[in-house]
Amino acid sequence: MRKLIFAISLLATVASCNNGGGNKVEEQECATNVPAFCEDSAYSYVAAQCSFGPRTVNSVAHDSCGNYIASKFRNFGAEVTEQYADTKLYDGTPIKLRNIIASYNPDMPVRLLVCAHWDSRPWADHDENEANHRLPIDGANDGASGVGVILELARQIQLATPEVGADFICFDAEDCGMPQWADDGNDHESTWCLGSQHWAAFRHKEGYMARYGILLDMVGGNNSQFRKEGFSMHFAPGIVDKIWAAARRIGYSNYFVNETGGYITDDHLPVNRSGIPCVDVIASDAEDGGFCRTWHTMDDNIDHISRQTLKAVGQTMMEVIYNEK
């Protein structure tokens, strides 16, 4: 395993409601002290996760990376809670999952939830080379990118407190669903999103609620665009509109395109079914509209991560969080 060391450039500038991207500012009172999201910082957090190796459940890399994520949150001043649970994969293999929750302003009654999964796929079952189908992937985009954005959001919130409480959840065992080579044609939705299923049934705090949630999945890849995912439009259409409007205000409508996408089984489903409206911000390929081309392949590595995509998503999340009252 090769350890990667990056110098992090911490930015102190702030962004206003219009970043000069040529988009009309909507007629609403917008926060003018939204911090600037540092894409270099987020990129370094993605690279650091990948440096441990594939973060597959029951592995040393998984344990080490979980410790890294929890320690970063603590370094950024969060109240950290960890959930451990014993469960099983699709084939009965026992695993111990670990959800990592970081809370800011824990006494504030109005709360936003931002989440991502931190595990990586144990099988590259969509790789063009069949010889790779049973090998684990780095999951730089599919997993680490969402956590990288969240860690930078956490660092910024430590420096500048928004007017609402914020909870960040890194769900485990999202990407352990039945591999393509084992699929028997039946419905295996329950084999995915094991960490969020557990959290939805046993929240980290009794009676916990959030005004809404945002799931970040595959938010750092090259050639990415974000469409309005189907279940998100069913459960939380107003929140979808809020996010896409924020992206438009600050000049990122070329990333957050005004089109509907497909219905995707993801961590937002257990959250929505538990009573918290949650939107899935998940990338599609800009050319063909399908999943990112590195999805569940050996190419999902740090070489295919885009700082520009991380910036578009991260700054949009900052715009949403700091404009919430």
C-alpha positions as CSV (number, residue, x, y, z in Angstrom):
1,M,0.0,0.0,0.0
2,R,1.3,3.5,-0.9
3,K,0.7,6.3,1.6
4,L,-0.2,9.6,0.0
5,I,0.8,12.9,1.6
6,F,-0.8,16.1,0.4
7,A,-0.3,19.7,1.4
8,I,-3.7,21.2,2.2
9,S,-4.2,24.8,1.2
10,L,-6.8,26.3,3.6
11,L,-8.8,29.1,2.0
12,A,-10.2,32.0,4.1
13,T,-12.2,33.7,1.4
14,V,-16.0,33.8,1.3
15,A,-18.5,33.4,-1.5
16,S,-21.6,35.5,-2.0
17,C,-25.0,34.5,-3.4
18,N,-23.7,35.0,-7.0
19,N,-20.2,34.0,-7.9
20,G,-20.2,35.7,-11.2
21,G,-21.3,32.7,-13.1
22,G,-23.8,34.6,-15.1
23,N,-26.9,33.1,-13.4
24,K,-29.7,35.4,-12.2
25,V,-29.9,35.6,-8.4
26,E,-33.4,34.5,-7.2
27,E,-35.4,37.1,-5.3
28,Q,-34.8,35.9,-1.8
29,E,-32.7,36.9,1.1
30,C,-29.4,35.0,0.8
31,A,-26.6,34.7,3.2
32,T,-23.6,36.7,2.1
33,N,-21.1,35.1,4.5
34,V,-21.1,31.6,2.9
35,P,-17.5,30.2,3.4
36,A,-15.6,29.1,0.3
37,F,-15.4,25.3,0.0
38,C,-11.8,24.2,-0.5
39,E,-11.7,21.5,-3.2
40,D,-8.0,20.8,-2.6
41,S,-8.8,20.0,1.0
42,A,-11.6,17.7,0.0
43,Y,-9.4,16.0,-2.6
44,S,-6.8,15.3,0.0
45,Y,-9.4,13.6,2.2
46,V,-10.5,11.4,-0.7
47,A,-6.9,10.5,-1.4
48,A,-6.2,9.7,2.3
49,Q,-9.1,7.3,2.4
50,C,-7.9,5.5,-0.7
51,S,-4.4,5.3,0.7
52,F,-5.6,2.7,3.2
53,G,-6.6,0.3,0.3
54,P,-10.1,-0.9,-0.5
55,R,-12.4,-0.2,2.5
56,T,-14.3,-3.5,2.4
57,V,-16.0,-4.7,5.5
58,N,-14.1,-7.0,7.8
59,S,-10.7,-5.7,6.5
60,V,-7.8,-4.0,8.2
61,A,-8.1,-1.1,5.6
62,H,-11.7,-0.7,6.6
63,D,-10.9,-0.5,10.3
64,S,-8.0,1.9,9.8
65,C,-10.0,4.2,7.5
66,G,-12.9,4.3,10.0
67,N,-10.5,5.4,12.7
68,Y,-9.1,8.1,10.4
69,I,-12.6,9.5,9.6
70,A,-13.7,9.5,13.2
71,S,-10.4,11.3,14.3
72,K,-10.8,13.9,11.6
73,F,-14.3,14.8,12.9
74,R,-13.0,15.0,16.4
75,N,-10.1,17.2,15.3
76,F,-12.8,19.5,13.7
77,G,-14.6,19.8,17.0
78,A,-17.6,17.5,16.3
79,E,-19.4,15.4,18.9
80,V,-18.8,12.0,17.5
81,T,-21.0,8.9,18.0
82,E,-20.2,5.5,16.5
83,Q,-22.7,2.7,15.9
84,Y,-21.5,-0.9,15.7
85,A,-23.7,-3.7,14.6
86,D,-23.4,-7.3,13.6
87,T,-25.2,-8.3,10.4
88,K,-24.7,-10.5,7.3
89,L,-24.0,-10.1,3.6
90,Y,-26.2,-11.4,0.9
91,D,-24.6,-14.9,1.2
92,G,-24.7,-15.1,4.9
93,T,-21.2,-13.9,5.6
94,P,-21.2,-12.2,9.0
95,I,-19.9,-8.7,9.1
96,K,-19.5,-5.9,11.7
97,L,-20.7,-2.6,10.4
98,R,-19.7,0.8,11.8
99,N,-21.6,4.0,11.2
100,I,-19.8,7.2,12.1
101,I,-21.9,10.3,13.2
102,A,-20.5,13.8,13.7
103,S,-22.8,16.5,15.2
104,Y,-22.3,20.2,15.4
105,N,-24.4,22.5,17.6
106,P,-26.0,19.4,19.1
107,D,-28.5,21.5,21.2
108,M,-30.0,23.4,18.2
109,P,-33.5,22.1,17.6
110,V,-33.4,22.7,13.8
111,R,-31.0,20.2,12.3
112,L,-29.8,19.2,8.8
113,L,-28.5,15.8,8.0
114,V,-25.7,15.3,5.4
115,C,-24.6,11.7,4.7
116,A,-22.5,9.5,2.5
117,H,-21.2,5.9,2.6
118,W,-17.6,5.2,3.5
119,D,-17.2,1.6,2.6
120,S,-16.0,0.4,-0.9
121,R,-17.4,-2.3,-3.1
122,P,-15.9,-5.7,-2.4
123,W,-16.3,-6.8,-6.1
124,A,-15.5,-4.9,-9.3
125,D,-18.5,-6.7,-10.9
126,H,-19.0,-4.2,-13.7
127,D,-15.4,-4.1,-14.8
128,E,-14.8,-4.7,-18.5
129,N,-12.3,-7.4,-17.6
130,E,-14.1,-10.4,-16.2
131,A,-10.9,-11.4,-14.3
132,N,-11.5,-8.4,-12.1
133,H,-15.1,-9.2,-11.1
134,R,-14.2,-10.6,-7.7
135,L,-11.6,-8.1,-6.8
136,P,-12.3,-5.1,-4.4
137,I,-12.2,-1.6,-5.6
138,D,-10.7,1.6,-4.2
139,G,-14.1,3.4,-4.3
140,A,-12.5,6.8,-4.7
141,N,-15.7,8.2,-6.3
142,D,-18.2,5.6,-5.0
143,G,-17.8,6.3,-1.3
144,A,-14.7,8.3,-0.6
145,S,-15.8,11.4,-2.6
146,G,-18.9,11.9,-0.5
147,V,-16.9,11.6,2.8
148,G,-14.3,13.9,1.4
149,V,-16.9,16.6,0.8
150,I,-18.4,16.0,4.2
151,L,-15.1,16.3,6.0
152,E,-14.4,19.7,4.3
153,L,-17.9,20.8,5.3
154,A,-17.2,19.8,8.9
155,R,-13.9,21.7,8.9
156,Q,-15.6,24.8,7.6
157,I,-18.5,24.6,10.1
158,Q,-16.0,24.4,12.9
159,L,-14.7,27.8,11.7
160,A,-18.0,29.5,10.9
161,T,-21.2,28.3,12.7
162,P,-24.4,28.2,10.6
163,E,-27.8,29.1,12.1
164,V,-28.8,25.4,12.3
165,G,-27.4,22.3,13.7
166,A,-25.6,19.9,11.4
167,D,-25.2,16.1,11.6
168,F,-22.9,14.2,9.3
169,I,-23.3,10.5,9.0
170,C,-20.9,8.2,7.2
171,F,-22.9,5.0,6.6
172,D,-21.1,1.7,6.4
173,A,-21.9,-1.4,4.2
174,E,-23.8,0.5,1.6
175,D,-22.0,-1.2,-1.3
176,C,-22.3,-4.8,-0.2
177,G,-25.3,-5.6,-2.3
178,M,-25.4,-8.9,-4.2
179,P,-22.8,-8.9,-7.0
180,Q,-23.9,-9.1,-10.6
181,W,-22.2,-12.5,-11.0
182,A,-24.3,-14.0,-8.1
183,D,-27.7,-12.4,-9.1
184,D,-30.5,-14.9,-9.3
185,G,-33.0,-12.5,-10.8
186,N,-34.9,-11.9,-7.5
187,D,-35.3,-8.6,-5.6
188,H,-32.2,-8.1,-3.5
189,E,-32.7,-4.5,-2.5
190,S,-32.3,-5.4,1.2
191,T,-28.7,-6.6,0.6
192,W,-27.7,-3.0,-0.1
193,C,-27.4,0.0,2.3
194,L,-27.0,-2.1,5.5
195,G,-25.6,0.7,7.6
196,S,-28.4,3.2,6.8
197,Q,-30.9,0.4,7.4
198,H,-29.5,-0.1,10.8
199,W,-29.4,3.7,11.6
200,A,-33.0,4.1,10.4
201,A,-34.1,1.4,12.9
202,F,-31.8,2.5,15.7
203,R,-31.0,6.2,15.5
204,H,-27.9,7.5,17.2
205,K,-30.0,9.6,19.6
206,E,-33.4,8.6,20.8
207,G,-36.1,10.7,19.1
208,Y,-33.6,12.2,16.6
209,M,-35.1,14.2,13.8
210,A,-33.8,16.5,11.1
211,R,-35.6,19.0,8.9
212,Y,-34.2,17.1,5.9
213,G,-31.3,15.1,4.7
214,I,-28.9,15.2,1.8
215,L,-27.0,12.1,0.6
216,L,-23.8,12.6,-1.3
217,D,-22.9,9.6,-3.5
218,M,-20.3,9.6,-6.3
219,V,-19.8,13.4,-6.1
220,G,-16.1,13.6,-7.3
221,G,-15.8,11.9,-10.6
222,N,-14.6,13.3,-13.9
223,N,-17.3,14.2,-16.5
224,S,-20.1,14.2,-13.9
225,Q,-23.6,15.7,-13.8
226,F,-26.3,15.5,-11.2
227,R,-29.9,14.9,-12.2
228,K,-33.0,14.9,-10.0
229,E,-33.2,11.3,-8.7
230,G,-36.6,9.6,-8.8
231,F,-37.1,8.6,-5.1
232,S,-35.9,12.1,-4.1
233,M,-38.5,13.7,-6.2
234,H,-41.1,11.4,-4.7
235,F,-40.2,11.9,-1.0
236,A,-38.6,15.4,-1.0
237,P,-39.3,17.4,-4.2
238,G,-39.1,20.8,-2.4
239,I,-35.6,19.9,-1.0
240,V,-34.5,18.9,-4.5
241,D,-35.7,22.3,-5.8
242,K,-33.8,24.0,-3.0
243,I,-30.5,22.3,-3.8
244,W,-30.8,22.8,-7.6
245,A,-31.7,26.4,-7.1
246,A,-28.7,26.9,-4.8
247,A,-26.4,25.4,-7.5
248,R,-28.0,27.7,-10.1
249,R,-27.5,30.8,-7.9
250,I,-23.8,30.2,-7.6
251,G,-23.1,29.2,-11.2
252,Y,-23.1,25.4,-11.1
253,S,-26.2,24.6,-13.2
254,N,-23.9,22.9,-15.7
255,Y,-23.3,20.3,-13.0
256,F,-26.8,20.3,-11.4
257,V,-28.8,20.0,-14.6
258,N,-32.6,20.6,-14.6
259,E,-33.5,17.1,-15.7
260,T,-35.1,14.1,-13.9
261,G,-33.0,10.9,-13.5
262,G,-33.8,7.3,-12.6
263,Y,-34.8,5.7,-9.3
264,I,-31.8,4.5,-7.4
265,T,-31.5,2.2,-4.4
266,D,-29.3,4.1,-2.1
267,D,-28.9,5.2,1.5
268,H,-31.5,7.9,1.2
269,L,-34.3,5.2,1.0
270,P,-34.0,4.0,4.6
271,V,-33.7,7.6,5.7
272,N,-36.8,8.6,3.8
273,R,-38.7,5.6,5.0
274,S,-37.8,6.5,8.6
275,G,-39.6,9.8,8.3
276,I,-36.9,12.2,7.3
277,P,-37.1,13.6,3.8
278,C,-33.8,13.0,2.1
279,V,-32.4,13.8,-1.4
280,D,-29.8,11.7,-3.2
281,V,-27.2,13.9,-4.9
282,I,-25.7,11.2,-7.1
283,A,-23.7,11.6,-10.3
284,S,-24.4,10.4,-13.8
285,D,-22.2,10.4,-16.8
286,A,-22.4,13.8,-18.6
287,E,-22.5,12.1,-22.0
288,D,-24.8,9.1,-21.8
289,G,-26.7,9.9,-18.5
290,G,-26.0,6.5,-17.0
291,F,-23.9,5.8,-13.9
292,C,-20.3,7.1,-13.9
293,R,-18.1,5.0,-16.1
294,T,-15.9,4.0,-13.2
295,W,-18.9,2.6,-11.3
296,H,-18.0,-0.7,-9.7
297,T,-14.8,-1.1,-11.7
298,M,-11.1,-1.1,-11.0
299,D,-10.9,2.4,-12.5
300,D,-12.7,3.9,-9.5
301,N,-9.5,5.3,-8.1
302,I,-7.9,8.6,-7.3
303,D,-6.8,9.2,-10.9
304,H,-10.4,9.7,-11.9
305,I,-11.3,12.3,-9.2
306,S,-12.0,15.9,-10.3
307,R,-11.4,18.8,-8.0
308,Q,-13.9,20.8,-10.0
309,T,-16.7,18.3,-9.4
310,L,-15.9,18.3,-5.7
311,K,-16.0,22.1,-5.7
312,A,-19.4,22.2,-7.5
313,V,-21.0,19.9,-5.0
314,G,-19.2,21.2,-1.9
315,Q,-20.0,24.8,-2.6
316,T,-23.6,24.0,-3.3
317,M,-23.9,22.2,0.0
318,M,-22.4,25.2,1.7
319,E,-24.9,27.5,0.0
320,V,-27.7,25.3,1.2
321,I,-26.5,24.9,4.8
322,Y,-25.6,28.5,5.4
323,N,-28.9,29.8,4.0
324,E,-31.0,27.5,6.2
325,K,-32.7,29.3,9.2
